[in-house]
Amino acid sequence: MDPHRALPLPPASGGRREGDPPGRRRWAAIEDPLPLESGIRLPGVRLAYETWGRRAADGSNAVLVLHALTGDSHVAGPAGPGHPTPGWWDALVGPGRALDTDRWFVVAPNVLGGCQGSTGPSSPGPDGTPWGSLFPYLSVRDQVTAEAALADVLGIDRWAAVIGGSMGGMRALEWAVSRPERTGSLLVLAAPAAASADQIAWGSAQIGAIRSDPGWRHGDYHRAPPGEGPHRGLGQARRIAHITYRSAPELDSRFGGEAQPGEEPAHGGRYRVESYLDHHADKLVRRFDAGSYVTLTEAMNGHDVGRGRGGIARALARAELPALVAGVESDRLYPLAQQERLAALLPGADAAHTIASPYGHDGFLIETEQVGALVGELLASLPQPRAAHAPVSTPTSP
């Protein structure tokens, strides 16, 4: 039984294409080729980003919000043309909310290597065709280098706060370590100082699933017809990942060992939990790019703030700034012990906070009331910004 036979074939890439509706996005072009850790200089870099609120004339009220692996710049707002999903932290951004847009100027970029408007494997390369297999390896440090260039374009010398969870937390931490003078304060959610062997193993299994799909074509699939891209491999990667994003007790309480209604596992049908994983796999392949998934997962696997800096403790000692660290009590992908170690080593942090949730790693996205309280605590500890003025002119060209 094929549970998806009634659905249209998925595109070769679910990433944003040139000419798609822009939605709320703006674009910043980085004029000079971007220097990467590998020694390569990446030309023609653009970052898509969204903003909320008004920037103070001196930029003192700017807050950088960084998304996780399959997120994007659309932190707040409804789904619609240009935005396949609603804002992933919609409850936190707006007047009177934790990220109060009457006070703060919130900026959220789509990560370098992503597929929702920023330069990545599915975007046009120097010859006008998709980068594909020619797109270079990126590190978390490279992504932060691009975000620093975005800050320069926006005229922001120093963020009042840098906030991120999971992959976004890795980048937030890298901001604090590599550019403490530009990072006013820090909130890291459900992220480690360095990827562990267990986390690298999970990521490698997902990369392997994508690369083993015949539709992968060594990364050069972007012009394939619908149904002939690596959607099977990307879907399997999503299934693997989603298991790690939720807790075992939560899955068991929701699904147990029950069969999907109308299906019989003994005769080719699915269990309810299989249907759940299929649903999330199908959603992702229609809005994400397999090449970006590989690129971003490789960057996460290589995350280590201590690399080349004398180790984690010495690297974190650079981040002399107000910091909050929090983890999810039921997170089996990035266990709370990693955030406890991180908080112990950051000079400006107290003990790690615990987000109470049965939802596992996804708790940092789901438990918005608890996360909002952490955001509010961090921002309340800062000097209050000057009143925001009329919006500052920013790049808008697609």
Secondary structure by P-SEA (a helix, b strand, c coil): ccccccccccccccccccccccccbbbbbbcccccccccccccbbbbbbccccccccccccbbbbbbcccccccccccccccccccccccccccccccccccccbbbbbccccccccccccccccccccccccccccccaaaaaaaaaaaaaaaccccccccccccaaaaaaaaaaaaccccccccccccccccccaaaaaaaaaaaaaaaacccccccccccccccccaaaaaaaaaaaaaaaaccaaaaaaacccccccccccccccccaaaaaaaaaaaaaaacccaaaaaaaaaaaaaccccccccccccccccccccbbbbbbcccccccaaaaaaaaaacccccccccccccccccccccaaaaaaaaaaaaaaaccccccccccccccccc
